[in-house]
Structures are given as C-alpha cells and as structure tokens.
Amino acid sequence: MILHTASEGISFSKKLENDSAEFYENLAQQNAEDAETLLSYAKENKKNIVQIERAYYGVITDAIEGCFAFNINPDEYSLKTAVKDGADYADALKQAVEIEKTIIKFYTDAAEQSRSLMADVPRAFTLVARKRASRLEKLDSLLKR
C-alpha cells in the first residue's frame, strides 16, 4: 500500500514515533545505566507527534486532504523494534541507530515530497529529522563508551 494523502503520511509518522518510543521504553527497562536518556527519547517521540499533528491540523483543508501529497511506500521505512533474544546492549544500540536512520529518511523524503503542497507539515517533518540526527550523535557516543 502506497501512502498518498496528507492524512496517510501523518498517520504513518505517528506509527513510526510510537513504535520507536516503545523500543526505547523497552530498552530502558533492560539498561538501568542509560534508562533516563532512553526514556527521554521516548518522551521526545511523543512530543514529535504533537508537533506534527499541530502543524497538520493547523493547515488542513479538504483541498489538501483530497490531494496527493505523498508517494511513499511504507515498507521502505519499516522498523525492527523487537530486540533480539540474547542481544547485548551494544547490539541494541546499533539497532537504535538503524531505527533513527530509517525515521530520518522517512521525514526527509516526506518533507521533500509534500513541500510544494503544504508549508507547515514539511517544516515540522524537517525539524523532527534534525532532532533525530542529533539523537544519532548521542547514540553513537553511547556505543563508543
């Protein structure tokens, strides 16, 4: 199924944020040392949803909803959020890095595709992608300890 409408794109971004928040919550339970950082990521994900929805509901009209804002195959952005049995913390952090890269790619692609039809939503997508890029640096530093 290809995502076409603004509503479909927003719903998919919500799914990515919720799935990755759950991943970080589970990882925090397994790693007390970095639990605070990991839980802050989950909390930030929920704030990302609010930011994106505000941008969307602030500009949504029947004209936008009825148009095709995206041509995105969600399968290209699927997340592997289940930590493998027996995986050590470094493996889980590497998995977190891959999750972040996938979500950044989605937001970057979605922002680019919808830029000509909307202004606020692509801007929100771009801001979230930047936040997640910063998160990648933090995850890399956790891996190097």
Salt bridges, closest charged atoms under 4 A:
GLU17 OE1 - ARG132 NH2 2.57
ASP19 OD2 - LYS15 NZ 2.54
GLU25 OE2 - LYS46 NZ 3.53
GLU33 OE2 - ARG145 NH1 2.67
ASP34 OD2 - ARG145 NH2 2.28
GLU44 OE1 - ARG135 NH2 2.77
GLU53 OE2 - LYS14 NZ 3.03
GLU98 OE2 - LYS101 NZ 3.89
GLU100 OE1 - ARG132 NH1 2.56
GLU100 OE2 - ARG135 NH1 3.14
ASP109 OD2 - LYS105 NZ 2.87
GLU112 OE1 - ARG115 NE 3.79
ASP120 OD1 - ARG123 NH1 2.87
